[in-house]
Amino acid sequence: MALAVDELRIYGRGSLQVARRLRYLLDDVASVTPPARHVALGRELVLLDEGNATAFELEHDRATASTPSRQGHGP
């Protein structure tokens, strides 16, 4: 999972939409994968949250970055 999202998370750091869409992707994948994969997905969410905490100074922006966005993920 890390190979799929690390560069998006790192290079998209500071972008509200990258954070929101990445969160949606991770949540969506977790909803259809076996529980054994949830540990890896949880690690990616922790890394995303930690990056958001330092990338966005305002609480409002951190909260927005933590809200999943389905836009761009199909119908």
N, C-alpha and C positions, 0 to 999 in steps of 0.2 A: 504494500500500500504506500509505503514511504516514497518509492520511486515515482509513483503516479502523482503525488501531491506536493512533495517538498519544494520543487522549483516554483510551482504556482504560489505556494505560501510565501516563499522567500522573496521572489521577484515582485509579487503582488502586494507585499507588505505596505501598508499605508493606504491601500485602496479599499474603500468600503464595499464596493461591489464584488471584488475578488474575495474578500473575507466572507461576505454573505453567501455567495454562490458556492464557495468551497465548503462552507458549513452545510448547506443544503445537500451537496453531493455526498459528504460523509454521513449525514443523517439518513439519506436515501439508501446508500449502500448498506448501512447497518440494518435497515428495515428488511432487507432481503437476503442477508448473509447468515450463515450459522453462528450461533453464539461464540464459537471458538475464535472467530475473526473480530469480535467486538473489542477485545483487548487492544489490538493494533489500531482499530478505528478510534478508540478512546484516546490512545496516545496522540494520534494526529489532531484530535479536537483539543487536547491539552496544549499542544504546541501552537495551534491556531490561537487559542485564548491568550497564551503567554505573549505571543507576538502582537496581538491586538492591544494588550494592556500597555505595551511600550510604544506602539505605533500611534495610538490615538490619545491625546492629552485629555480631551473632554469626555466626561462620563456618558453624555448623550451619544457621542460618536462610538464609544466602546459598546454601548447597548445596541446601536444600529448595526455595527459590525457583527454582533452576536446573533442577529436575527436572520434566519435562513431566507434566501431569495431563490425562488424556483426559476426565475427568468433565465432563458437559455438552456434549460434542461428538458426540452421536449414538451409534448402536449400535456 
